[in-house]
Amino acid sequence: MDDSVRAVPAPAPGSAGLGADDLLVEVARGSEVAFEQLYEVVAGPVYGVVRRVVRDVAQSEEVTQEVLVELWRTAARFDPARGSAVNWALTLAHRRAVDRVRSAQARVDREQKTQAMASGREFDEVAEAVTARLEREQVRRCLSTLTELQRESVVLAYYGGKTYPEVAELLDCPLGTIKTRLRDGLIRLRDCLGVTR
């Protein structure tokens, strides 16, 4: 037999004269015995409705229990003129099952969104690459405003990793001259790049 639909057990002894509607009215008056009997009548159908919507066995059992507790708590709201107790219980079951599915889906959506945000890049690689390219172009443009000797000195010292004495030797100039060229060249670069102290 399919476990998604449980057979409805026969009414408990002593309740042969009371239908589900009458039992729910008695439950509204606080009768625990009537609730036990009502439970025997509606638990199977309630579980069947919930199981078809929720599909997961453990969650279906939880939702069924929630529905039965809700029946106990809200029995006073039952109006036999508006429908049968069984239909009312099944309507509660369907609503509660749909709420559970929606809640579970919302949780999954939130987790996926959070995971996507967490696994996303910490910075925008495209913007970073464009900014770096623009900065390189600006430095090249500013280097072109220097004199030939200033540009050679700056490139050797800052891009070539040479020390001031090495630059002086490579350019065959006195060290003092190289220091002056580098200082003047760096000041002009700073002004061209708009760097403030």
N, C-alpha and C positions, 0 to 999 in steps of 0.2 A: 504494500500500500504506500502511496506517495506520502512522505512525511510533511509535505507543505500543507496538507489539509488533514486535520485530525477529525476523527469521528466525534459527533456530539454524543456524550453519554446520556443515558436515560435519567430522568429526573430522580432526585434523591427520595428515599422513602419518606412518606409523610407529607410530600408536597404534590401529590397526585392531583389535588383539586386546584392548585395555584399555577397559573400561567406566568410567563416571564413578566408581563405587565404588572400583575398583582404582586409578584415578588419584588420588583423594583419599587413599587409603592411602599412595600414593607421595609425595604432597605432605606428608603427616604425617612422612615420613622425610626431608624437606628437598629433594625433587626439584623443581628449578625447571622442568625440561622437562615433568614431569607437570603442574605448575601451569599452564603455558602451554596444554597440551592441555585441561586441565579448564576453563580460562577460555573456550576456544573452545566448549566444550559448554554451559556454564551461563550465560555472560554475557548472551545474548539473553533467555532465560526470566527471569533475575533482573531485568533491566531492565524487561521487560514487567510483572512483578508490581509493581515499585516505581512504575512510571509510572502504573498504574491507581490506586494509592493516593495518591501524592504529586501527580500531575497536571502539575506544573511540570517542563519539560524539563531545565533546568539543575540543579534540585535532584534530579531523578530520576537524572541522571548521577552526581551527587555521592554519593547514597545507594548506587547500584550499585557505585561504586568502594569505598565503605566496606565493603559486604558482601563483595566479593571480597578485600579486605585481611583482613577477619575470617576468611574461609575459609582463607586462607594461615596466619594466626596460630593458629587453633583447629582445624586439621585433625586433630590428634592426639586430639581429643575425639570425632571421628566414630566411630560404632559401626554397622557394616553390619547388625547383627542388629536394630537399631531402625528401619531405614528406608533408603531409597536416598540417595545423595549428592545427587542433583538435588533430591529433596524436602527434604533438610536445607538446601540452599542456598536454596531457595524460601521455606522457613520463616524462615530468617535474614533474607531480603530483606523478607518481609512484616512481620516484627517491627520491623526497622530503619525501614521506610517509615512504619509507624504511629507509631513514636517521633518521627520527623521532623515528621509532621503535628501531633501533640500538642504538641511543642515549639514549633512555629510558632504554633499557636493560643494557647498560654500566653503567648508573647511579645506577640502582638496584644492579648490581654486585659490584660496588664500595661501596655502602652503606652496603651491606651484609659483604663484606670483612672488612670494618671499624668496623662494629658491632661485628664481630667475634673476631677481634683483641682486641676491647675494653672489651668484655666479657671474654676474655681468662684469664688465670691465670697470676697474676702479677709476679710470679716466677715459676720456674720449680720444682714442688713438688717432683718428683722422684730424681732429682739431690740434692735437699735440704735434703731429707731423707738419701740418700747414704752418703753425706758429714757428716751429723750428726752421722751416724752409724760409719763411719771411725774415726771420732774424739773421740767417746766414746771408741772404741777399742784401739786407741792410748793412751788415758788417762788410761785405764785399764792396758795396757802393761807397761806404765811408773810407775803406782802405784805399780806394781809387782817388780819394781827395788828398791823400798824403803825398809828399815828395817821394821820389824813387828811393832815396836813401832811408827815409823814415819807414816806408813800407817794407823794404828789405829787412830792416832791423826788427820791426815788430813781428813780421812773419817768422823770421828765424828764432826770435826769443820766445814768442807765445804760441806759435803753431809748430815750430820745429823743436821746441824744448831745449834750446841752446842757452847757455849762461851768457852773461854780458861779455866776459872775456873771450868766450868762443865766438860770439858774433863779431867782436872787434877783430879777431884773427881772420875769420872768414871774409870779412869785408875789407880787410887790410886798412883799418882805421884805428886811431888811438882810442883807448877805453873811455876816456872822458867825452870824446865826440859821440861815441855810440850811446852813452848814457844820456847825453843831451838830446840826440835824435829820438831815442825811445821815449823820453819824458815829453818832448814836444809832440811826437806822434800820438802818444796815448791821450794827451790833452785834446788834440784835434779829434781823435776818435770819440772820446767821451762827449764832446760837444756835438759832434755829428749824430751820435746815437741818442742824444737827449738824456744821457745818464746824469742824475743829480748826485751830489756827494752825500 
